[in-house]
Amino acid sequence: MSVVFEYLKAFLVGGAFCLIGQILIDKTKLTPARILTSYVVAGVILGAVGIYQPLVDWAGAGATVPLTGFGNVLAEGVRKAVDEKGVLGIFTGGFTAAAAGICAAIFFGYLFALIFKPGDKS
């Protein structure tokens, strides 16, 4: 399969997630925070029931980069940890699976806060 087709699939799926989010912002009274949280929860639910993984396999980064992908990582981490550790895996699996991404977000957020001077937009 060509690289261009892979990019196109990722762009279309990621764009569809963005389109849905924009429609929710424009047509409902949901706040952006509630929409973002809903995306993570939807990723957890779809990942837990096994629906999200075929989308990840087909669309690649178009499905793993949005917040639904983060929810899917949490669900997959819990599933693996439960298989390995039993009930204790329910509490540790999500943290273990998402630790690298969360650490990177904190590190780079802190780094950019040191480099750039924050200020009001006014």
C-alpha positions as CSV (number, residue, x, y, z in Angstrom):
1,M,0.0,0.0,0.0
2,S,1.4,3.4,-0.9
3,V,2.5,5.9,1.7
4,V,0.3,8.5,0.2
5,F,-2.8,6.3,0.9
6,E,-1.6,5.7,4.5
7,Y,-1.4,9.5,5.0
8,L,-4.8,10.0,3.4
9,K,-6.5,7.5,5.7
10,A,-4.9,9.0,8.7
11,F,-5.9,12.5,7.6
12,L,-9.5,11.5,6.9
13,V,-10.0,9.6,10.2
14,G,-8.3,12.3,12.3
15,G,-10.3,14.9,10.4
16,A,-13.5,13.1,11.0
17,F,-12.8,13.2,14.7
18,C,-12.1,16.9,14.5
19,L,-15.2,17.5,12.4
20,I,-17.4,15.7,15.0
21,G,-15.8,17.8,17.8
22,Q,-16.4,21.0,15.9
23,I,-20.0,20.1,15.2
24,L,-20.5,19.4,18.9
25,I,-19.0,22.7,19.8
26,D,-21.1,24.6,17.3
27,K,-24.5,22.8,17.7
28,T,-24.6,21.9,21.4
29,K,-24.1,23.7,24.6
30,L,-21.3,21.2,25.6
31,T,-18.1,22.9,26.7
32,P,-14.8,21.9,25.0
33,A,-13.7,20.2,28.3
34,R,-16.8,18.0,28.3
35,I,-16.3,17.1,24.6
36,L,-12.6,16.2,25.2
37,T,-13.6,14.1,28.2
38,S,-16.3,12.4,26.2
39,Y,-13.7,11.6,23.5
40,V,-11.4,9.9,26.1
41,V,-14.4,7.9,27.5
42,A,-15.5,6.9,24.1
43,G,-12.0,5.6,23.3
44,V,-12.0,3.6,26.5
45,I,-15.4,2.1,25.8
46,L,-14.7,1.4,22.1
47,G,-11.3,-0.1,23.1
48,A,-12.8,-2.2,25.9
49,V,-15.3,-3.8,23.6
50,G,-12.7,-4.3,20.8
51,I,-14.2,-1.9,18.2
52,Y,-11.4,0.7,18.3
53,Q,-8.4,-1.6,17.5
54,P,-9.6,-2.4,13.9
55,L,-9.8,1.4,13.3
56,V,-6.3,1.8,14.7
57,D,-5.0,-1.0,12.4
58,W,-6.7,0.6,9.4
59,A,-6.1,4.4,10.0
60,G,-2.9,4.4,12.0
61,A,-2.1,7.8,13.5
62,G,-5.4,9.1,12.4
63,A,-6.9,7.0,15.2
64,T,-4.1,6.9,17.8
65,V,-3.3,10.6,18.0
66,P,-6.8,12.0,18.9
67,L,-8.0,11.7,22.4
68,T,-10.0,8.6,21.6
69,G,-6.7,7.0,21.0
70,F,-5.6,7.9,24.5
71,G,-8.7,6.3,25.9
72,N,-8.0,3.2,23.8
73,V,-4.5,3.0,25.2
74,L,-5.9,3.1,28.8
75,A,-8.4,0.3,28.0
76,E,-5.7,-1.8,26.3
77,G,-3.4,-1.3,29.3
78,V,-6.0,-2.4,31.7
79,R,-6.8,-5.4,29.6
80,K,-3.1,-6.5,29.5
81,A,-2.6,-5.8,33.2
82,V,-5.7,-7.8,34.2
83,D,-4.4,-10.8,32.2
84,E,-1.0,-10.5,33.9
85,K,-1.9,-9.4,37.5
86,G,-5.5,-10.2,37.9
87,V,-7.8,-7.8,39.7
88,L,-4.9,-5.5,40.7
89,G,-4.4,-4.8,37.0
90,I,-7.6,-2.8,36.9
91,F,-5.9,-0.2,39.1
92,T,-2.4,-0.2,37.5
93,G,-2.9,-1.0,33.8
94,G,-4.0,2.4,32.6
95,F,-1.2,4.2,34.4
96,T,1.4,1.8,33.1
97,A,0.2,2.0,29.5
98,A,-0.2,5.7,29.4
99,A,2.9,6.6,31.5
100,A,5.2,7.5,28.6
101,G,2.7,9.8,26.9
102,I,1.8,11.6,30.2
103,C,5.4,12.0,31.2
104,A,6.3,13.4,27.7
105,A,3.4,15.9,27.9
106,I,4.4,17.1,31.4
107,F,8.1,17.3,30.4
108,F,7.6,19.2,27.2
109,G,4.9,21.5,28.8
110,Y,7.4,22.3,31.6
111,L,10.2,22.8,29.1
112,F,8.2,25.2,26.9
113,A,7.0,27.1,30.1
114,L,10.7,27.7,30.9
115,I,11.6,28.7,27.4
116,F,8.7,31.0,26.6
117,K,7.3,33.8,28.8
118,P,3.6,33.2,29.5
119,G,1.3,36.2,29.4
120,D,-2.2,37.4,28.7
121,K,-3.4,37.6,25.1
122,S,-4.5,41.2,25.6
